[in-house]
């Protein structure tokens, strides 16, 4: 499975998403949108706004959080083929 996470150092939800991946032993590459303007533009192109974190799982874009709700744990588990719990 190929996982990319579009993040920024200041982003609390990005840290939570990376901690989730780390806790489940899912390898990923991190793309810092503050350090890479092209990556920031790519997020806007796919999400319609500069909303991070964004994940690309095997080529499919996914926003793993919802404002006011935090990480979408069930959806993350489903997309990453993890057992619930």
C-alpha positions in Angstrom: 0.0 0.0 0.0 1.3 3.4 -0.9 0.3 6.2 1.5 1.2 9.9 1.3 0.2 12.4 3.9 0.0 16.1 3.0 0.8 18.0 6.3 2.2 21.1 7.9 4.2 21.2 11.2 1.6 23.5 12.8 -1.3 21.2 12.0 -2.7 19.3 15.1 -4.9 17.1 12.9 -1.9 16.2 10.7 0.0 15.1 13.8 -3.0 13.0 14.9 -3.2 11.4 11.4 0.5 10.5 11.4 0.3 9.1 15.0 -2.6 6.9 13.8 -0.5 5.6 10.9 2.5 5.0 13.2 0.4 3.2 15.8 -0.8 0.8 13.1 2.6 0.3 11.5 1.5 1.9 8.2 4.5 3.3 6.3 3.9 6.6 4.6 5.6 9.5 3.0 5.0 13.0 4.3 4.6 16.0 2.1 5.0 19.4 3.9 2.7 21.8 2.1 4.5 24.8 3.7 7.8 23.7 2.4 6.5 22.7 -1.0 4.2 25.3 -2.8 3.5 22.8 -5.6 2.2 20.3 -3.0 0.0 23.0 -1.5 -1.4 23.7 -5.0 -2.0 20.0 -5.5 -4.1 19.9 -2.3 -6.2 22.8 -3.4 -6.7 21.1 -6.8 -8.0 17.9 -5.2 -9.8 19.3 -2.1 -11.0 22.6 -3.5 -9.2 24.4 -0.6 -6.0 24.2 1.5 -7.4 21.6 3.8 -4.9 19.4 5.6 -4.3 16.7 6.4 -4.9 15.0 3.1 -4.0 11.4 2.4 -3.4 9.7 -0.9 -3.9 6.0 -0.5 -2.9 4.0 -3.6 -3.6 7.0 -5.7 -7.0 7.9 -4.2 -7.3 11.2 -2.3 -8.9 11.2 1.1 -9.4 13.9 3.8 -9.1 11.9 7.0 -10.7 14.4 9.3 -13.9 16.5 9.5 -13.8 20.0 11.1 -15.3 19.8 14.6 -15.2 16.0 14.5 -11.5 15.2 14.3 -10.1 12.1 12.7 -12.5 9.9 10.9 -11.3 6.7 12.6 -13.8 4.3 11.1 -13.2 5.6 7.6 -9.4 5.5 8.1 -9.6 1.9 9.2 -11.7 1.0 6.3 -9.5 2.7 3.7 -6.4 1.2 5.2 -7.9 -2.3 5.5 -7.5 -2.4 9.3 -9.6 -4.4 11.7 -11.9 -2.3 13.8 -10.8 -1.7 17.4 
